[in-house]
């Protein structure tokens, strides 16, 4: 019942500074490294500023505040997504999946698997024991003994994460504890995701891992079912690309469009989320043939100005233009790339217009 929803806006501190956590690298004098399965030494680029540490700490900071004000009586499920997630459709589980309940979380199934089983798990556990009592300091953590099969079945998880409100405080606390020592062992992007898996294993929170909750990055593009869906995919992509065949100012903005949802013609039904963590691009003229005189259009999140939603910036956002020699996708992948550009650009413009900002389209 949407009438019972009472949204909270909550701001958290910045938890990205890893020098605040005790460890052998906190003083910044030594560089973290990791030796992978191919015996290659990998060095992280983040140093002591690991912004992804904000995920567990931000969740925990919010949970403490929310539970103090609201308690757990509402029986809510908490959905945690990354900042580069965009709604494309109503968020619901595919048929046949159980609802989230206390002790029974869910998440999208990712392909990270049990890579963390190769880490020095003893060292991680020693720095973040499951219990802080003196008698527990030398006890193994449950994540040290789980099998690779169990990781793939229950813990190879990623956003969107769905956790019952009764579990979120204890879980987020354990996740917070495990990120610093995990990051010291594996100073790369997915350290916090591996720490998530370890925290879930420690608390025996076996996840229902679900496919089809998102698209765009770290997963395959959706499959179309039947001729009608396939044709809708082709036409949806071509309709958007055609707006750029002859440059039209404001082509990506229609105040009546409804944002990202306007990119998809029925019966094409995208998954709930687009994870726009990579570059999406297409070329015009929108043809399967190689054409020398073409224009490559793309969206990349790090190219978007931070003040794009400022009402003082009245110009509509359009896809960026790339060098015409850039390689672009083909086949159905080309269509999904085109629709990813459409969805992200239109969503930004639609959000700005709904905030009451005047937008110029000429």
C-alpha positions in Angstrom: 0.0 0.0 0.0 1.8 3.1 -1.2 -0.2 5.3 1.2 1.6 3.7 4.1 5.0 4.7 2.8 6.8 7.4 4.8 10.2 8.1 3.1 13.1 9.2 5.2 16.0 11.2 3.9 19.2 10.3 5.7 22.7 11.7 5.2 25.7 9.8 6.5 29.3 10.8 7.1 32.0 9.9 4.5 33.6 6.6 5.5 36.0 6.3 2.6 39.2 7.1 4.5 40.8 3.8 5.3 43.7 5.4 7.3 41.2 5.6 10.2 41.1 1.8 10.6 44.0 0.1 12.4 46.1 -2.1 10.1 49.5 -2.5 8.4 48.7 0.0 5.6 46.8 2.7 7.5 49.8 5.1 7.7 50.1 5.1 3.8 53.7 4.1 3.8 53.2 0.6 2.3 51.1 -0.3 -0.8 48.5 -3.0 -0.6 48.8 -5.8 -3.1 47.1 -9.1 -4.0 48.5 -12.2 -5.8 45.7 -13.7 -8.0 45.2 -17.3 -9.1 47.5 -16.7 -12.1 50.3 -15.7 -9.7 50.1 -12.1 -10.9 50.6 -9.4 -8.3 47.7 -6.8 -8.5 48.0 -3.4 -6.9 45.0 -1.3 -6.0 44.6 2.3 -7.3 42.5 3.5 -4.3 45.1 3.7 -1.6 43.7 4.9 1.6 40.6 6.4 0.0 38.2 3.5 -0.7 34.8 5.1 -1.4 33.0 1.7 -1.5 33.5 1.5 2.2 30.5 3.9 2.3 28.1 1.0 1.4 28.3 -1.0 4.6 28.9 1.9 6.8 26.2 4.0 5.2 23.7 1.2 5.6 24.7 0.7 9.2 24.5 4.4 10.0 21.0 4.6 8.4 19.9 1.4 10.2 20.8 2.7 13.6 18.9 5.9 13.0 15.9 4.3 11.4 15.5 1.6 14.1 15.8 4.2 16.9 12.9 6.1 15.3 10.8 3.4 13.8 11.7 0.0 15.3 11.1 -3.3 13.5 7.3 -3.4 13.9 6.6 -2.6 10.3 8.2 -5.8 9.1 9.9 -4.0 6.1 12.4 -5.4 3.8 15.4 -3.1 3.1 16.5 -2.9 -0.5 20.1 -1.8 -1.0 21.2 -0.6 -4.5 24.3 1.0 -5.8 24.2 4.7 -6.8 24.5 3.8 -10.5 21.2 1.9 -10.5 18.2 3.2 -12.3 14.6 2.0 -12.1 13.3 0.7 -15.4 10.3 -1.2 -14.2 8.4 -2.2 -11.0 10.7 -3.9 -8.6 9.4 -7.4 -7.9 10.8 -10.9 -7.8 10.3 -13.2 -10.7 7.5 -15.8 -10.2 8.5 -18.7 -8.0 10.7 -16.8 -5.6 9.8 -16.6 -1.9 9.4 -13.3 -0.1 12.2 -12.0 2.1 11.7 -12.9 5.8 13.8 -12.7 9.0 16.9 -14.9 8.4 16.0 -15.2 4.7 17.5 -12.4 2.6 17.7 -12.2 -1.2 20.0 -10.6 -3.7 20.9 -10.6 -7.4 23.1 -13.5 -8.4 26.6 -12.3 -9.4 29.5 -14.2 -10.9 32.1 -13.3 -8.3 31.9 -16.8 -6.8 34.3 -18.0 -4.2 37.4 -16.0 -5.1 37.6 -14.7 -1.6 38.3 -18.3 -0.4 41.9 -17.8 -1.7 42.4 -14.8 0.6 44.2 -15.1 3.9 40.9 -15.8 5.8 42.7 -16.5 9.1 44.3 -13.1 9.1 41.0 -11.4 8.2 39.2 -13.3 11.0 41.9 -12.5 13.5 41.5 -8.8 12.8 37.7 -9.0 12.9 36.7 -11.8 15.1 33.0 -12.7 15.1 32.8 -12.0 18.8 34.8 -9.4 20.6 35.1 -11.3 23.8 38.6 -12.5 24.9 37.6 -16.1 24.7 36.6 -15.8 21.0 39.7 -14.1 19.7 41.2 -17.3 18.4 38.0 -19.0 17.2 37.6 -19.4 13.5 35.0 -17.4 11.7 32.3 -19.4 9.8 33.4 -17.9 6.5 36.7 -19.7 6.8 35.1 -23.1 6.4 32.3 -22.7 3.9 32.6 -24.5 0.6 32.9 -23.1 -2.9 29.6 -24.8 -3.7 27.9 -23.0 -0.8 29.3 -19.7 -1.9 27.8 -20.1 -5.4 24.5 -21.3 -3.9 24.0 -18.7 -1.2 26.6 -16.0 -1.1 27.7 -14.9 -4.6 25.5 -11.9 -4.1 25.3 -8.3 -5.4 23.0 -5.4 -5.6 20.1 -5.2 -5.3 20.3 -6.7 -1.9 17.1 -7.3 0.0 17.3 -7.8 3.8 14.6 -8.0 6.4 14.6 -5.1 8.8 15.1 -7.5 11.7 18.5 -8.7 10.2 19.8 -5.4 8.9 21.5 -4.1 12.1 23.5 -7.2 13.0 24.3 -7.8 9.4 25.5 -4.3 8.5 27.6 -4.2 11.7 29.4 -7.4 10.7 29.9 -6.1 7.1 31.4 -2.9 8.5 33.8 -5.0 10.6 35.0 -7.1 7.7 35.7 -4.5 5.0 39.0 -3.0 6.4 40.8 -6.3 6.8 39.4 -7.7 3.5 40.5 -4.5 1.7 44.0 -4.9 3.1 44.1 -8.5 1.6 42.4 -7.5 -1.7 42.8 -3.8 -2.4 40.6 -3.9 -5.5 37.0 -2.8 -6.4 35.1 -5.8 -5.1 36.6 -6.0 -1.6 33.4 -4.8 0.0 31.3 -7.3 -2.0 33.5 -10.2 -0.8 33.2 -8.8 2.7 29.4 -8.9 2.2 29.6 -12.6 1.4 31.7 -13.3 4.4 29.4 -11.4 6.7 26.4 -13.3 5.4 28.2 -16.6 5.9 29.2 -15.6 9.5 25.6 -14.9 10.4 24.2 -17.9 8.4 22.1 -15.6 6.3 21.7 -17.8 3.3 20.6 -15.7 0.3 18.0 -16.5 -2.3 20.1 -15.6 -5.3 17.9 -14.3 -8.1 18.6 -13.7 -11.8 16.9 -11.1 -13.9 16.7 -8.3 -11.4 18.9 -6.0 -13.4 20.8 -5.5 -16.6 23.5 -3.3 -18.1 26.7 -4.3 -16.1 28.1 -7.4 -14.5 25.3 -9.5 -16.1 24.1 -10.4 -19.6 21.6 -8.4 -21.6 18.0 -9.7 -21.2 16.7 -12.3 -23.7 13.7 -11.4 -25.8 10.9 -14.0 -25.9 9.1 -14.4 -29.1 8.9 -12.4 -32.3 6.9 -9.5 -30.8 9.4 -8.8 -28.0 12.3 -9.0 -30.5 10.6 -6.6 -32.9 9.8 -4.2 -30.0 13.5 -4.2 -29.0 14.5 -3.4 -32.6 11.9 -0.7 -33.0 12.5 0.9 -29.5 16.2 1.2 -30.2 15.8 2.5 -33.8 13.2 5.1 -32.7 15.7 6.6 -30.3 18.6 6.4 -32.7 16.5 8.0 -35.4 16.2 11.2 -33.3 19.9 11.8 -34.0 20.0 11.0 -37.7 19.4 14.7 -38.3 20.6 16.6 -35.3 17.6 17.8 -33.3 18.2 19.9 -30.2 16.4 18.4 -27.1 15.9 15.0 -28.8 16.5 13.2 -25.5 13.9 15.2 -23.6 10.2 14.9 -23.8 8.5 16.3 -20.7 5.5 14.0 -21.3 7.6 10.9 -21.9 7.9 9.6 -18.3 11.6 9.3 -18.4 13.4 5.9 -18.8 10.2 4.0 -19.2 9.5 5.8 -22.5 12.4 4.0 -24.2 10.8 0.6 -24.2 7.8 -0.1 -26.4 5.4 -2.9 -25.4 5.5 -5.9 -25.2 9.2 -5.3 -24.3 9.5 -5.4 -20.5 12.9 -4.6 -19.1 14.1 -5.9 -15.7 13.6 -3.7 -12.6 17.0 -2.0 -12.7 19.6 -0.8 -15.2 23.1 -0.9 -13.6 24.9 1.7 -15.7 28.5 1.2 -14.5 30.0 1.1 -18.0 30.0 3.0 -21.3 27.0 2.5 -23.6 27.2 3.6 -27.2 25.6 3.4 -30.7 26.3 4.9 -34.1 24.1 6.8 -36.5 23.1 6.2 -39.2 21.6 3.3 -37.3 22.4 0.5 -39.8 24.0 -2.9 -39.6 26.4 -1.9 -42.5 29.8 -0.3 -41.8 29.6 3.4 -42.7 32.6 5.6 -42.7 30.8 8.9 -42.2 29.0 8.2 -39.0 28.5 9.7 -35.5 29.0 7.7 -32.4 26.8 8.6 -29.4 27.4 7.4 -25.9 26.7 7.7 -22.2 29.3 7.3 -19.5 28.4 8.2 -15.9 31.8 9.9 -15.1 31.3 12.3 -18.0 28.2 13.8 -16.5 28.8 17.0 -14.6 28.1 16.8 -10.9 25.8 19.8 -11.1 23.6 18.4 -13.8 20.5 18.6 -11.6 21.1 22.2 -10.7 18.2 24.3 -11.9 20.6 27.0 -12.9 21.7 24.7 -15.7 18.8 24.9 -18.1 20.3 23.0 -21.0 19.0 19.5 -21.6 21.5 16.6 -21.3 22.2 14.8 -24.6 24.4 11.8 -25.3 28.0 12.5 -25.6 29.7 12.2 -29.0 32.7 9.9 -29.5 35.3 9.6 -32.3 33.7 8.0 -35.3 36.4 5.3 -35.4 35.2 3.9 -32.0 34.0 0.3 -32.2 30.3 -0.1 -31.5 28.3 -3.2 -30.6 26.3 -5.1 -33.1 23.2 -7.3 -33.1 20.8 -7.2 -30.2 23.7 -5.9 -28.0 23.6 -2.8 -30.1 19.9 -2.3 -29.4 20.4 -2.7 -25.7 23.3 -0.3 -25.7 21.1 2.2 -27.5 18.3 1.8 -25.0 20.7 2.1 -22.1 21.8 5.5 -23.4 18.1 6.4 -23.9 17.2 5.3 -20.4 20.0 7.1 -18.5 19.8 10.4 -20.4 16.0 10.6 -20.3 15.9 9.7 -16.6 18.2 12.5 -15.8 16.3 15.0 -17.8 12.9 13.8 -16.5 14.1 14.0 -12.9 15.2 17.6 -13.5 11.9 18.5 -15.1 9.9 16.9 -12.3 11.9 19.0 -9.8 10.4 22.1 -11.5 13.6 23.1 -13.3 13.2 25.1 -16.5 14.9 23.2 -19.3 15.9 24.6 -22.7 15.5 22.3 -25.7 16.7 24.7 -28.3 
